[in-house]
Amino acid sequence: AQSVTQLGSHVSVSEGALVLLRCNYSSSVPPYLFWYVQYPNQGLQLLLKYTSAATLVKGINDFEAEFKKSETSFHLTKPSAHMSDAAEYFCAVQNSGGGADGLTFGKGTHLIIQP
Amino acid sequence: NAGVMQNPRHLVRRRGQEARLRCSPMKGHSHVYWYRQLPEEGLKSMVYLQKENIIDESGMPKERFSAEFPKEGPSILRIQQVVRGDSAAYFCASSPRQDRTEAFFGQGTRLTVV
């Protein structure tokens, strides 16, 4: 079984400040890990994914995430927040067996950017 | 290259009616995945289909829910005799291969049951 926990349903940062969104996972086998962003009334867009290559993964819009096996974490960061980053962010895990295995999503973190 | 198209974007149904949600995958994609997003929850996988085949429906309620992906036309998620608890956003994603990591998502259909 696999699960995802996102700490903090809402995170508020000032424009220009560091963004840190936390994600911890559990998985019985080496996982694939993902971050998705959902803008209001939109579908999900893939920000970045970890599939057992480099542990530091860079995604779109200057986001990056680091896979830490010892901490079972995959936190999302961005050095400098922009107003356009305001959205819902979802962490997801998939067993590396892939295929028909479903993605398991966290409950999401709503990122608020203060001007 | 059009993305994954879902319609309608918003759907209101009275309790007991049927809801039909449509998903046209991206061109060249033969794998479709349906997800449900309840308020304050993450997405939950419902069903995975290939053309004319249901591959995995373990996430779909056994009663009232059904899905199809015919040889021609869009994939359809049907909910019969809707109840208030069915109110949610339903997302469809498609991929060219049997790999959810390559899937693109549609904008979703927001179902409201009154």
Interface residues (C-beta under 8 A of the other chain):
Chain A: V4 S9 Y32 F34 N41 Q42 G43 L44 Q45 K49 T51 F90 A92 Q94 G98 G99 A100 D101 G102 L103 T104 F105 G106 K107 G108
Chain B: V4 Q6 R9 Y33 E40 E41 G42 L43 K44 S45 Y48 I55 D56 G59 F91 A93 Q98 D99 R100 T101 F105 G106 Q107 G108
